[in-house]
Amino acid sequence: MSKENLLDTPEEPPSGGSLDRTLFANAEPEPSRPNAGAYPLPYSQNSSPGFSPLLPAVPRLTVSDRSHRFRKMFYPQVTTRDWNNWRWQSRNRLKTLEDFERVLTLTGEEREALGRFRHGLPAGVTPYYASLLDPVDPNQPLRKTIVPVMGEFLRSPGEADDPLGEDGHSPVPGLVHRYPDRVLLLATSFCAAYCRYCTRSRMVGGSDAIGRSKLEAAIAYIRNTPAIRDVLISGGDPLTLDENRLDWLLGELRAIPHVEFLRIGSKVPAVVPQRITPSLIKVLRKYHPLWISLHFTHPDEITPETAEACERLADAGIPLGSQTVLLKGVNDNPDTMKRLMHNLLKIRVRPYYIYMCDPITGSSHFRTSVDAGLDIIRSLRGHTTGYAVPTLVVDAPGGGGKIPLLPNYLEGHDNGDWLLTNFEGKSYRYPDPSLKDRG
């Protein structure tokens, strides 16, 4: 395939093509399973991986019992092999009112919101991720992040379509240069699922593909700006690109001498873990040092499928970090967040950031108080391993960048000592000779 044809490939995964048997090994017939027509909640209580028979010497792809039951109920003609094909998952996303109504009992508000969409952030979720949604409870955390409600159509004070001022820091289309030594490269407008609180809802999900000319202009800017040492590739979700396109992009960036390391931001392992195939891993491991920041929202996303996807990435030598947005009624309590952080560590993902929800237009029903975020950090620090304590940040509106927030552990100073409060609320003194010089 020529570079011209490669880079003009549409963002939406193609609808045709044969399957690679080395990647989709689980085949029919399948073993009988008890209660195959049900998919009880929450997922974490039904997480035993159920494997179909495997062809010999072929890489496995996990199919959990819950996923199997959901497929049999709503996609009875779909084979395990197709279900495990990430392209099938992307092509068959739930996008319309009728799609969602087929698998969920919608509320009047959800129906109205799904029926009103003409412009802006579309609805969309893979069948796999839809299997994690509660079919009857609209207040289930994951369902609230995926199914639109009428609150999205309200604009509250302080909200904006581009709250972080990314467009104002964009020297060329598709590139954001806010910090001196790093840039954000928006490589695609496509996501396998559209989170309702998305910071880039103004640009993702549209038909405007990010093609060759935009990518080459962004790469040229990076090449001509020696101060840039770190490139974060995001979008949309760059792991929804096919291997050839991703290989070309990573190769062009890695060839720039002053680019020291590359990062990818993705929610793919949570919403379409079937994408993390051996062929994708083969491409990614060529470009070390490569880091991946994964977007996780709630412990119910940590499934056998997701665990296997993260294992594959970690086994390829790719450091994994998590970024979690603090959301009202989803994960804004200490117990939920602690479970999420612990479960991430178990699948070799290091908690990195908890973001205060950006004031994107129509996000007021998701945003919490800053105190709620500080309470979560306070509940983690000293009460669990330090590896499970991410940094709480506000990405400052208007382009100010990430500002860390911490509970107030520093009380002041007295007679040459700093006065400190530990995780139990007890006071301690730390001697600092420089304080005596202050008088």
C-alpha positions in Angstrom: 0.0 0.0 0.0 1.4 3.4 -0.9 1.8 6.1 1.7 -0.8 8.2 -0.1 -3.4 5.5 0.1 -2.3 4.5 3.6 -2.8 8.0 5.0 -6.1 8.6 3.2 -7.6 5.5 4.9 -10.9 6.6 6.6 -11.0 6.8 10.4 -13.9 4.3 10.6 -12.7 0.7 10.5 -13.4 -0.9 7.1 -16.5 -3.0 6.8 -15.0 -5.8 4.8 -12.0 -8.0 4.8 -11.2 -11.5 5.9 -10.1 -12.4 9.4 -6.6 -13.4 10.4 -7.0 -16.8 12.0 -3.9 -16.3 14.1 -5.6 -13.4 15.9 -9.1 -14.7 16.4 -8.7 -18.2 17.6 -11.8 -18.9 19.7 -14.0 -21.0 17.4 -17.4 -22.7 17.5 -18.8 -25.0 18.7 -18.8 -23.7 22.3 -19.4 -25.5 25.6 -22.8 -25.2 27.2 -22.9 -22.9 30.2 -25.4 -22.5 33.0 -27.7 -19.5 33.0 -26.5 -18.5 29.6 -29.5 -16.2 29.1 -28.6 -13.9 32.0 -25.9 -11.4 32.6 -26.2 -10.4 36.3 -24.6 -7.2 37.8 -22.2 -6.1 39.0 -19.6 -7.5 36.7 -17.0 -8.0 39.4 -19.1 -10.8 40.8 -19.2 -12.6 37.5 -15.6 -12.4 36.3 -14.5 -15.9 35.7 -13.1 -16.2 32.2 -14.8 -18.7 30.1 -12.7 -20.0 27.1 -14.1 -21.6 24.0 -12.1 -24.5 22.4 -8.9 -23.2 20.9 -7.1 -24.1 17.7 -3.6 -25.5 18.6 -0.6 -23.2 18.8 -2.8 -20.0 18.3 -2.8 -17.0 20.7 -5.8 -16.9 23.0 -8.3 -14.2 23.4 -10.3 -14.3 26.6 -14.1 -14.4 26.4 -15.7 -13.9 29.9 -18.9 -15.6 30.9 -20.7 -12.3 31.1 -19.6 -11.3 27.6 -20.6 -14.8 26.3 -24.1 -14.5 27.8 -24.6 -11.0 26.4 -23.6 -12.1 23.0 -25.9 -15.1 23.0 -28.8 -13.0 24.1 -28.4 -10.1 21.7 -26.1 -11.3 18.9 -27.0 -15.0 18.7 -25.8 -15.3 15.0 -22.4 -13.8 15.8 -19.5 -16.3 16.3 -16.9 -16.0 19.0 -14.4 -15.3 16.3 -16.3 -12.3 15.1 -17.0 -11.1 18.6 -13.3 -11.1 19.2 -12.6 -9.1 16.0 -12.0 -5.5 17.0 -13.2 -4.4 13.6 -16.5 -6.2 14.0 -16.8 -4.5 17.4 -16.2 -1.1 15.9 -18.5 -1.6 12.9 -21.3 -2.8 15.1 -21.3 0.0 17.7 -24.6 1.0 19.3 -25.2 4.5 17.8 -28.9 5.1 17.4 -31.9 5.2 19.7 -33.0 1.9 18.2 -29.6 0.3 18.9 -29.6 1.3 22.6 -33.3 0.4 23.0 -32.5 -3.2 21.9 -30.3 -3.9 24.9 -31.3 -1.3 27.5 -34.6 -0.3 29.1 -34.3 3.4 28.5 -35.8 6.2 30.6 -37.8 8.9 29.0 -34.9 11.3 29.4 -32.4 8.9 27.8 -34.8 8.3 24.9 -35.3 12.1 24.4 -31.6 12.8 24.5 -30.7 10.0 22.1 -33.5 11.2 19.7 -32.2 14.8 19.8 -28.7 14.3 18.4 -28.1 16.1 15.1 -24.7 17.7 15.7 -21.9 17.5 18.3 -20.7 14.5 20.2 -22.5 11.4 18.9 -23.6 8.4 20.9 -21.5 5.3 20.3 -20.4 2.2 22.2 -19.0 -1.2 21.3 -21.2 -4.3 21.9 -18.5 -5.5 24.3 -18.7 -2.4 26.4 -22.5 -2.4 26.2 -22.4 -5.8 27.9 -21.1 -4.1 31.0 -24.0 -1.7 31.2 -26.9 -2.4 33.5 -29.9 -3.1 31.3 -32.5 -1.5 33.7 -30.7 0.8 36.1 -30.0 4.3 34.6 -27.9 5.2 37.7 -25.4 2.5 37.1 -22.0 4.3 36.9 -20.8 2.9 33.5 -24.2 3.5 31.9 -24.2 7.2 33.1 -20.9 7.7 31.2 -22.1 6.3 27.9 -25.8 6.9 27.5 -26.7 10.6 26.9 -29.1 12.6 29.1 -30.8 15.9 28.7 -28.2 17.6 30.9 -25.8 17.6 27.9 -28.0 20.2 26.2 -27.6 22.7 29.1 -24.8 25.3 29.1 -23.9 26.3 32.7 -21.7 29.3 33.7 -18.0 28.7 33.1 -18.5 26.0 30.6 -17.1 26.1 27.1 -16.7 24.0 24.0 -12.9 24.2 24.3 -12.4 24.8 28.0 -8.7 24.0 28.0 -8.0 26.5 25.2 -6.4 23.9 23.0 -7.4 25.6 19.8 -5.5 28.8 20.9 -2.3 26.7 21.4 -2.5 25.0 18.1 0.3 26.2 15.7 -0.9 23.8 13.0 -4.1 21.9 12.7 -4.2 18.8 14.9 -1.3 19.8 17.2 -1.4 21.5 20.6 1.8 23.0 21.9 1.1 24.2 25.4 4.2 23.1 27.4 7.7 24.1 26.2 9.1 20.6 25.7 6.0 18.5 24.7 3.1 18.5 22.2 -0.2 16.8 21.9 -0.8 15.3 18.4 -4.5 14.6 17.6 -4.1 11.7 15.2 -7.8 10.7 14.7 -11.3 11.9 15.5 -12.6 8.4 15.9 -13.3 6.6 19.2 -14.7 3.1 19.8 -16.9 4.6 22.5 -17.9 8.3 23.2 -17.7 9.3 26.8 -20.4 11.8 27.6 -17.9 14.1 29.5 -15.3 14.2 26.6 -13.1 17.3 26.7 -12.9 17.1 22.9 -16.5 16.6 22.1 -16.2 19.6 19.7 -14.1 17.5 17.4 -14.4 13.8 17.9 -17.0 11.6 16.2 -17.2 13.8 13.1 -16.7 12.8 9.5 -13.7 15.1 9.1 -10.9 12.5 8.9 -7.4 13.6 10.0 -5.6 12.7 6.8 -2.2 12.9 5.3 -1.8 16.7 4.9 -2.7 17.5 8.5 -0.5 14.8 10.0 2.5 15.7 7.8 2.1 19.3 8.7 2.1 18.4 12.4 5.1 16.2 12.0 7.0 18.9 10.1 6.3 21.3 13.0 7.7 18.8 15.5 10.7 18.2 13.3 11.4 21.9 13.0 11.0 22.6 16.8 14.1 21.1 18.6 12.7 22.0 22.0 10.1 19.2 21.7 11.3 16.0 23.3 7.9 14.4 24.2 5.0 13.7 21.9 1.6 12.5 23.2 -0.6 11.0 20.5 -4.3 11.2 21.2 -7.4 12.1 19.4 -10.0 10.5 19.3 -8.2 7.2 20.1 -5.0 6.4 18.2 -5.2 2.7 19.0 -8.3 2.6 16.7 -6.0 3.3 13.7 -5.0 0.2 11.7 -1.5 -1.1 12.2 -0.1 0.3 8.9 -1.2 3.8 9.7 0.0 3.7 13.3 3.3 2.2 12.2 3.8 5.0 9.7 3.0 7.7 12.3 5.2 6.2 15.1 8.0 5.7 12.6 7.9 9.3 11.4 8.0 10.6 14.9 10.7 8.2 16.1 12.9 9.3 13.2 13.1 12.9 14.6 16.3 13.0 16.6 15.2 15.4 19.4 12.0 13.4 20.1 13.1 11.3 23.1 10.0 9.3 23.8 6.4 8.8 22.6 3.2 8.5 24.5 -0.3 7.3 23.4 -3.5 8.1 25.2 -6.2 5.5 24.8 -9.4 4.0 26.3 -9.2 1.0 23.9 -8.3 -1.7 26.5 -11.4 -0.7 28.4 -13.9 -0.4 25.6 -12.6 -2.8 22.9 -9.9 -4.9 24.5 -10.0 -7.2 21.4 -8.0 -4.5 19.6 -4.8 -5.4 21.6 -3.8 -8.1 19.1 -0.4 -9.7 18.5 0.0 -7.7 15.3 -0.7 -4.4 17.1 1.8 -5.4 19.8 4.4 -6.1 17.1 4.1 -2.6 15.8 4.1 -0.9 19.2 7.2 -2.6 20.6 9.3 -1.3 17.7 9.2 2.3 19.1 10.5 2.2 22.7 10.6 4.2 24.8 6.8 4.2 24.3 4.4 4.8 27.1 0.6 4.4 27.1 -1.8 6.4 29.3 -5.1 4.4 29.7 -8.4 6.0 30.5 -10.3 4.0 33.3 -13.4 5.3 35.0 -14.8 2.6 37.4 -13.7 -0.8 38.8 -16.4 -2.5 36.7 -14.3 -1.9 33.6 -11.6 -4.2 34.9 -12.8 -7.4 33.3 -10.9 -10.6 32.2 -10.8 -9.1 28.7 -9.3 -5.8 29.8 -6.8 -7.6 32.1 -5.5 -9.7 29.2 -5.2 -6.6 27.0 -3.2 -4.8 29.6 -1.1 -7.9 30.2 -0.2 -8.0 26.5 0.9 -4.4 26.5 2.9 -4.7 29.7 4.6 -7.9 28.5 5.7 -5.9 25.4 7.7 -3.7 27.8 5.2 -0.7 27.5 4.8 1.2 30.8 1.1 1.7 31.5 -0.5 4.6 33.5 -4.1 5.4 34.2 -6.0 8.6 33.9 -9.3 8.9 35.6 -11.8 11.7 35.5 -13.7 12.4 38.7 -17.4 12.1 38.0 -20.4 12.8 40.2 -22.4 9.6 40.9 -19.8 7.5 39.0 -16.6 7.3 41.0 -16.7 10.3 43.4 -16.5 8.3 46.6 -13.3 7.0 48.3 -14.3 3.3 48.3 -15.0 3.2 44.6 -11.8 5.0 43.7 -9.7 2.8 46.0 -11.1 -0.3 44.4 -10.3 1.1 41.0 -6.8 2.0 41.9 -6.1 -1.4 43.5 -7.6 -3.3 40.5 -5.5 -1.3 38.1 -2.3 -2.2 40.0 -3.3 -5.9 39.8 -3.3 -5.6 36.0 0.0 -3.7 35.9 -1.4 -0.3 35.3 0.0 2.5 37.5 -2.5 5.1 38.7 -1.2 8.4 37.3 -3.8 11.2 37.4 -7.3 11.9 38.7 -8.7 14.8 36.8 -11.3 17.2 38.0 -13.9 17.1 35.3 -13.2 19.7 32.7 -16.0 22.4 32.3 -17.0 21.2 28.9 -20.4 22.5 27.6 -23.1 20.3 29.1 -21.0 18.7 31.9 -22.5 20.2 35.0 -24.3 17.0 35.9 -20.9 15.2 36.0 -18.8 17.8 37.9 -18.0 17.4 41.6 -16.5 19.8 44.2 -12.8 20.0 44.5 -13.3 18.9 48.1 -14.6 15.6 46.9 -11.3 15.1 45.0 -9.2 16.1 48.0 -11.2 13.7 50.2 -10.3 10.8 47.8 -6.6 11.6 47.9 -6.8 11.9 51.7 -8.5 8.5 51.9 -5.7 6.9 49.8 -2.5 8.6 51.1 -1.2 6.5 54.0 -4.1 4.1 53.8 -2.8 2.1 50.8 0.4 1.6 48.9 1.9 4.8 47.4 1.7 3.2 44.0 -2.1 3.4 44.2 -2.1 7.1 44.9 -2.4 9.2 41.7 -2.0 13.0 41.5 -5.2 15.0 41.6 -5.1 17.8 39.0 -7.1 20.5 37.5 -6.4 21.1 33.9 -6.7 24.9 34.1 -9.4 26.4 31.9 -8.0 28.7 29.3 -4.8 26.7 28.7 -3.1 27.0 32.0 -2.0 23.4 32.1 -2.2 20.8 34.8 -2.2 22.1 38.4 -1.8 19.5 41.2 -4.1 19.7 44.2 -3.2 18.2 47.6 -4.8 18.1 51.0 -3.2 20.6 53.4 -0.6 18.5 55.2 1.6 21.6 56.0 0.3 23.6 59.0 3.1 26.2 59.1 6.4 26.6 61.0 7.5 27.3 64.5 10.9 27.9 66.1 12.9 26.3 63.2 10.5 23.4 62.6 7.9 22.8 60.0 4.5 21.7 61.5 3.1 18.8 59.6 -0.1 16.6 59.7 0.1 13.0 58.8 -2.6 10.7 57.3 -4.0 10.0 60.7 -4.4 13.7 61.5 -1.5 13.7 64.0 0.9 16.6 64.2 4.7 16.3 63.7 7.7 18.6 63.6 10.4 18.6 61.0 13.6 20.6 61.7 14.7 22.9 58.9 17.8 25.1 59.6 16.7 27.6 56.9 13.7 28.6 59.0 16.0 30.1 61.6 17.4 32.5 59.0 13.9 33.8 58.4 13.7 35.1 62.0 
